[in-house]
Amino acid sequence: MKYFQSYLKRNCQFDSYQIAQLNYFFSTVFSEISKIFILALLFRKHLTAYVFALSVMLFLRCTTGGLHFYHYWSCLAVSMLYLFLGIRVLPNLCLGKIPQAILLFLCLTGCYAIGPVLSGYRPAPTAEQYRKLRNITCLTILLYAFFVILLPCGMLSNIGFWMIVLHTLQLYAAGKIQKRKGE
């Protein structure tokens, strides 16, 4: 690693700050990829459900943020619990179409009112970016609600529904924590 850093300084004229940024970038990418693979191993018997739940979770997290844990193991543990609830526990509760639509509408309004809640390490979005992220999330949840109403209830649609509900709950918690820190 030291050789690589000296190479960047010598041949690419990187300063210490730029090298620190690269180190942070690569350690973050490795950390996230390793968590994805560890969780994939844990959910290997339910890989399709895992990939679908992870896709829903990542989309919602990228657009509205949520709770952030700044240590690898706490983040992994909470992600494991979040996915376990969304894949193995809650989908066993198959609500009817109307209760699901009502809950999704509540999630939509909750995400609109609260989101996005970003990590303290990320730059604050502009008002326009903030509005776009919030609107993209709400439109997606609205389309998902129509999907839930129009199509028959299946395991994956139920998983997506519960991932949206779980996301909204953790977004609410993140918003409360962020307000407390701001006070």
C-alpha positions, -999 to 999 in steps of 0.1 A, spaced: 0 0 0 28 24 8 44 17 -26 11 25 -43 8 57 -23 43 68 -31 37 60 -68 6 82 -68 25 110 -52 55 107 -74 39 99 -108 4 113 -106 11 143 -84 -16 133 -58 -14 151 -25 -19 134 9 -56 145 10 -63 129 -24 -46 97 -14 -67 97 19 -98 102 -3 -88 72 -25 -82 51 6 -116 60 20 -133 52 -13 -117 18 -17 -122 8 20 -159 19 17 -165 -1 -15 -147 -31 -1 -168 -28 32 -201 -26 14 -193 -54 -11 -181 -77 17 -214 -71 36 -234 -79 5 -216 -112 1 -218 -121 38 -255 -114 37 -259 -134 4 -242 -164 22 -266 -161 51 -296 -159 27 -283 -183 2 -314 -206 5 -335 -176 -3 -313 -159 -29 -340 -146 -52 -358 -130 -22 -325 -116 -9 -316 -100 -43 -351 -85 -46 -352 -72 -10 -317 -58 -14 -327 -41 -46 -357 -24 -29 -336 -15 1 -307 0 -19 -331 20 -41 -349 34 -10 -316 40 9 -300 58 -21 -330 81 -26 -341 88 10 -312 77 32 -320 65 67 -302 52 98 -264 51 95 -241 30 116 -205 41 114 -190 7 124 -188 -23 102 -202 -48 126 -231 -27 138 -241 -19 102 -238 -56 93 -259 -66 123 -287 -41 116 -287 -49 79 -290 -86 88 -319 -79 111 -336 -56 86 -333 -82 58 -343 -111 80 -375 -93 90 -382 -83 54 -375 -118 39 -382 -144 65 -406 -130 92 -429 -102 79 -438 -118 45 -456 -146 64 -481 -119 73 -500 -115 41 -523 -86 45 -551 -79 21 -547 -56 -8 -566 -27 8 -546 -27 41 -514 -30 20 -524 0 -1 -533 20 30 -499 12 46 -481 20 14 -499 54 12 -488 60 48 -453 51 38 -454 74 9 -466 103 30 -440 94 57 -411 93 32 -423 126 17 -425 143 51 -392 129 65 -369 120 36 -342 123 27 -322 118 59 -285 116 48 -253 106 66 -234 134 82 -205 124 60 -223 133 28 -227 168 15 -262 182 19 -283 181 -12 -295 213 -29 -331 221 -25 -337 209 -61 -318 176 -54 -337 171 -22 -371 176 -40 -361 152 -68 -350 125 -44 -381 128 -24 -404 128 -54 -386 98 -70 -392 78 -38 -428 88 -35 -436 81 -71 -419 47 -68 -440 38 -37 -471 50 -55 -464 28 -85 -457 -1 -62 -490 4 -44 -508 2 -78 -487 -29 -86 -499 -44 -52 -535 -36 -59 -536 -48 -95 -516 -80 -94 -520 -111 -73 -502 -113 -40 -469 -132 -43 -439 -138 -21 -417 -112 -38 -444 -85 -39 -450 -91 -2 -413 -89 5 -411 -56 -14 -441 -43 5 -425 -51 39 -392 -37 28 -409 -4 21 -427 -5 55 -394 -13 73 -376 15 54 -402 40 63 -399 30 100 -362 33 100 -364 66 81 -387 79 108 -362 68 135 -333 85 115 -353 117 112 -360 118 150 -323 111 157 -312 138 132 -336 163 148 -322 156 183 -287 161 171 -297 194 155 -313 207 187 
